Amino acid sequence: RLELTQKQVARLRFLVIDYLNETEAVLLAWHMGIADKACIEREFAFLSDSHYGYDAVEAFRKTVGIDLWPAIKAFTHAIRNETAVPVAPKGTLPD
């Protein structure tokens, strides 16, 4: 059993929220269509893996507030439902 002090829990919460805010900034560019969608999807696909049935950030988002981080929500929904842009192999150009 792992026991954390209140100070450690506060620090961990800060670090997770900071990570989510930074991830939201990147995924907002994906959501708005101003980033290379295939590249972003390839690099952030680990956030939601329907094959193994996990979502790396969903539980925390639900705890803190599900309506926060809308780009992360849209991205994980797209990945989970496989509505994301198909990812081309590295080094190939789109048609």
Residue pairs with C-beta under 8 A, 6 or more apart in sequence:
4 12
16 60
17 64
20 57
20 60
20 61
20 68
20 69
20 72
21 69
23 44
23 47
23 57
23 69
23 72
24 69
24 70
24 71
24 72
26 35
26 40
26 44
27 40
27 44
27 71
27 72
27 74
27 75
28 71
29 35
29 40
30 37
30 40
30 41
30 44
30 71
30 75
31 70
31 71
31 74
31 75
37 84
37 85
38 85
38 86
38 87
38 88
40 75
41 75
41 78
41 79
41 84
41 85
41 87
42 87
44 75
45 79
46 56
47 55
47 56
47 57
47 72
47 75
47 76
47 79
48 54
48 55
48 56
48 58
48 75
48 76
48 79
48 80
49 55
50 79
50 80
50 82
55 76
55 80
57 69
57 72
57 76
58 76
61 68
61 69
61 72
61 73
66 73
77 83
78 84
88 94
